Amino acid sequence: MRWGGRAWRVITTAGHSPEHVSLYCAELQVLIAGDQVLPRISSNVSVHANEPQANPLQDWFDSLDKMQREVPDTALVLPAHNEPFYGLHARLAHLRRSQERALQRLLEQLAERPLRIVDSFEALFGRPISTDDASQLGLATGEAVACMNYLMAQGEVRREVDGVGVAWYAAG
């Protein structure tokens, strides 16, 4: 598309949202990344109630790969939150490694005993999530379900629902 007299490539990604759009201008070496790549935190990657079996974490991993292939490391990244930054490829690698470490911590806990989603928060986020803050609880729940769905798709986790309707997740 043309914007401000320059050609901008529309890059669609998924994971944070089903059809997230970032814009890249090769002439300016600028990426308007939106929420797809943030400098200090990771994007919220959640399963939502209308798609309980979705695998947005796989979509997000695929999108990180796509951004690395399609945007050079030299681009100035303009995120939706916090300051602009350089070093896109290093940031993408850091985001992936951080998520993989969280998944590994979760698998280690699941090897010890089955967990409910709320039992997985500390392994995934490195701290407890307060049930007093509905917003944080909702974000954490959506992300934890996304992690469990990803691990189930990988064949590393199974889910069983007990007699009162509580989902329990276990290794294998």
C-alpha positions in Angstrom: 0.0 0.0 0.0 1.1 3.6 -0.4 1.1 5.8 2.6 2.8 9.2 2.9 4.2 8.8 -0.6 6.0 5.6 0.3 5.4 1.9 -0.3 4.5 -0.1 2.8 4.2 -3.8 2.9 1.3 -5.2 4.9 2.5 -8.2 7.0 -0.3 -10.2 8.6 0.5 -12.3 11.6 -1.5 -14.3 14.2 -1.2 -15.4 17.8 -1.8 -12.1 19.6 -4.9 -11.7 17.5 -6.3 -13.7 14.6 -5.2 -11.2 11.9 -2.7 -8.7 13.3 -1.3 -6.3 10.8 2.2 -4.8 10.9 3.5 -2.4 8.3 7.0 -2.4 6.9 8.6 0.3 4.7 11.8 -0.9 3.1 12.8 2.6 2.0 12.6 3.9 5.5 13.7 0.6 7.2 10.7 1.1 9.6 8.4 -1.6 11.0 5.2 -0.5 12.6 4.9 -3.6 14.7 1.8 -2.9 16.8 1.4 -5.5 19.5 3.1 -8.3 17.6 6.6 -7.4 18.9 7.1 -5.4 22.0 10.4 -4.3 23.5 10.0 -5.3 27.2 7.1 -7.7 27.5 5.6 -10.4 25.3 2.3 -10.0 23.5 -0.7 -11.6 25.2 -1.3 -14.8 23.4 -4.6 -16.2 24.7 -7.3 -18.7 23.9 -10.7 -17.0 23.9 -14.0 -18.5 24.9 -15.4 -18.5 21.3 -12.5 -20.8 20.2 -11.6 -23.0 23.2 -9.6 -25.5 21.1 -7.5 -22.9 19.3 -3.7 -23.0 19.2 -2.7 -19.3 19.1 0.7 -20.1 20.6 1.7 -22.1 17.5 0.3 -19.2 15.4 2.5 -16.8 17.4 5.6 -18.9 17.0 4.9 -19.1 13.2 4.5 -15.3 13.2 7.8 -14.8 14.9 9.4 -16.8 12.2 7.6 -14.9 9.5 8.7 -11.5 10.9 12.3 -12.7 11.0 12.1 -13.8 7.4 10.3 -10.7 6.1 11.8 -7.8 8.0 15.6 -7.1 8.3 17.2 -6.9 11.7 18.3 -3.3 10.8 14.7 -2.0 10.8 13.6 0.5 13.4 10.7 -1.2 15.2 7.8 1.0 16.3 5.8 -1.0 18.9 2.3 -0.3 20.2 3.7 0.0 23.8 7.0 1.4 25.1 9.9 2.8 23.2 11.0 2.2 19.6 14.0 -0.1 19.2 16.5 -1.7 16.9 17.5 -5.4 17.0 14.3 -7.1 15.8 15.9 -10.5 15.3 17.4 -10.6 18.7 14.1 -9.6 20.3 12.3 -12.3 18.3 14.8 -14.9 19.5 14.5 -13.7 23.1 10.6 -13.9 23.0 10.8 -17.4 21.6 13.4 -18.5 24.2 11.4 -17.0 27.1 8.2 -18.8 26.0 10.1 -22.1 25.5 11.5 -21.8 29.1 8.0 -21.1 30.5 6.7 -24.2 28.6 9.6 -26.3 30.0 8.8 -25.2 33.6 5.2 -26.1 33.0 6.1 -29.5 31.7 8.3 -30.1 34.7 5.4 -29.3 37.0 3.0 -31.5 34.9 5.5 -34.4 35.2 5.1 -34.2 39.0 1.3 -34.0 39.1 -1.8 -33.0 37.1 -2.7 -29.4 37.2 -5.7 -27.2 36.6 -5.2 -24.0 34.6 -5.0 -21.9 37.7 -2.4 -24.2 39.2 -0.1 -23.5 36.2 0.3 -19.7 36.7 3.4 -19.7 38.8 5.2 -22.1 36.5 4.3 -20.1 33.4 4.7 -16.5 34.8 7.2 -17.0 37.6 4.8 -15.6 40.2 1.3 -16.2 41.5 -1.6 -14.4 39.8 -4.0 -12.8 42.2 -7.6 -13.8 41.9 -8.6 -10.3 43.1 -7.6 -8.7 39.8 -10.2 -9.9 37.2 -8.3 -8.4 34.3 -4.9 -10.1 35.2 -6.7 -13.3 36.0 -8.4 -13.3 32.6 -5.2 -12.6 30.7 -3.3 -15.3 32.7 -6.1 -17.8 32.2 -6.2 -17.2 28.4 -2.4 -17.5 28.1 -2.3 -20.7 30.3 -5.0 -22.3 28.1 -3.0 -21.3 25.0 0.1 -23.0 26.5 -1.8 -26.2 27.4 -3.5 -26.3 23.9 0.0 -25.9 22.3 1.4 -28.7 24.4 -1.6 -31.0 23.7 -1.1 -30.4 19.9 2.6 -31.3 20.4 1.5 -34.6 22.1 3.2 -33.6 25.4 0.1 -33.0 27.5 -3.3 -34.6 27.8 -6.5 -33.2 29.4 -9.1 -35.0 31.4 -12.3 -33.5 32.7 -13.4 -34.8 36.1 -16.9 -35.6 37.3 -17.6 -32.0 38.3 -16.4 -30.5 35.0 -12.9 -29.4 36.1 -10.2 -29.9 33.4 -7.0 -31.5 34.7 -3.8 -31.5 32.6 -1.1 -34.1 32.8 2.2 -34.9 31.1 2.0 -37.4 28.2 
